[in-house]
Amino acid sequence: MTDRPNPQPGVPQPRVLVVDDAVTVRAYTRQVLETDGFRVDEAVNGIDGLEHALASTPDLLIVDINMQKMDGYTMLRRLRQEQTLRDVPAIMISTESKDSDREKALLAGANWYFVKPVRPADLTAAARLLTGRRQAGEEGRS
């Protein structure tokens, strides 16, 4: 969790669960999302991610594909079988860049697919879109 002020007063901060076995990737993703006003939790592999999500439903999942113990594809397929988690939006991020990798991610239950490295603006835009948060500068529009 973060002590940063909520950029939209009165609007709850969406909670993102970042599932990646690389500590540097988790730290980078946390920094990008917290700077944009998201609350971030972390998990170190698919099993850990599954346990975190079952214990407390996140507003968004950001999941790596290649992880020890349980890969991202398997984790998402299992999450999509859970009534309380089947509609939680998910972004898969991987070094895998073939069209078949993207297709496999979408078939596993991902809503969005990025190839690493992900630009901060792209990550925050996708996270905002999938959690229903307005883009910067839209606060006064309806």
N, C-alpha and C positions, 0 to 999 in steps of 0.2 A: 504494500500500500504506500501511498505517497501523502506528504503533507502539503503538496502544492495546492493553491486555491483552485476551485472549480471554475473553469472558464465560462460556464453558463450557470450563473446562480439560480438556485431553485430546481435545477435539472440534475438528477442523479448521474454520477460518473459511471459509464459502462465499465464492466469488469471483464478483462481479457485474460484468458489462460494461454500462456505461451509454452508450448511443448517442444523442446529441442534438447538434444544431448550435449550441445556445445555451449559452454558457459558464456563465451564471448558473444554468440548470437543472441542468447537470452538477454544478456546485459544491453546489447545494442537495441534490441526490440523494445525492452523495458524503457530505455531512455527516450526513444522516439515516441512511444505511445504515452508515457507519463508527461512528457513535455506538451503533448496535445490534450491532456486532461483525462486520460483513461487511467483506471486502476489496473494494475498488472499483477497476476499471480504466475508462478513458474512451476513447470514439471520437467523432469530430466529424461523421461522416456515415455513410451506409449502406455505402459502399465501405470506409471505414476500419474500421467495425464488423465487416464480413465478414472483412477481413484479420486483425483482432485475434482473432476467434473461431476462425478456421482455424488460427492460429498457436498458440493456447493455449485449449482448451475451457473456457469459464466454467461455473459452476454455475447461473447465471441471467442472462438478458438483460433489460435495460430499454431499450426502443426508442421513440424519437419517430417520428411518422409523416411530418411535413412537414420534409424536409431537402434540401439541395442535393446534387447528383451522383447520389444514389440514395436514394429514400424508404424509410421503414420497412417498408412492405408488400413491396416488391421484395426488400429485404434478408432479411426473414424467409422469404419463399418460396424464395430461393436457399439460405439456411441449412438449411431443411427438406429440401433435396435431398442434403445431405451426411450420410453415414452417421454420422459422429462427432458431428454437431450436431442431428440431427433430433429427439432427445428432450430437448434442453436447454429447460427452461421459459422462457417469454418473457412479459413484461408490456409492453404497448404503452401509451404515455401520449401524449395529444394534446389540443389545444384543440378538436378536432372532437367534437361531442357528439350527433350524430344516431345513431339506432339502426342505420342503414345503415353508418356509420363503424365502429361496434363489430362488426357482422357481418363487414365486410370484413377487419377486423383478425383476428378469429377464423379466418376462412377462409384468411388468409395464414399462420397458424400460431401466433398469440398464444394464451396460456392465460388471460390476464387483460387487462382494458382499464380504464384510468382516464382521466378527463377532468381536464386541468390546471385549477387547481392541485390537487395531491394532498396530503391531510393526512398528516403524518409517520406517525401511528399506522396509517393504512390501508396506506401503502406498506410499512412494516416487517412488518405482519401478513401481507400477501400474499407478501412476499419470504421470510418464515419458512415459511409454508405450502408454497410452491413448492420450497423447498430442503430441506424436511424438518426444519427446526430447530424445537425446542419453543418455545412462547410463553413469555413471562416469567411466572414463578410455577409452571410445569409441571415444573421440573427434578426435583423429588422424586417426581413421580407416574409411574405406569406404566400 
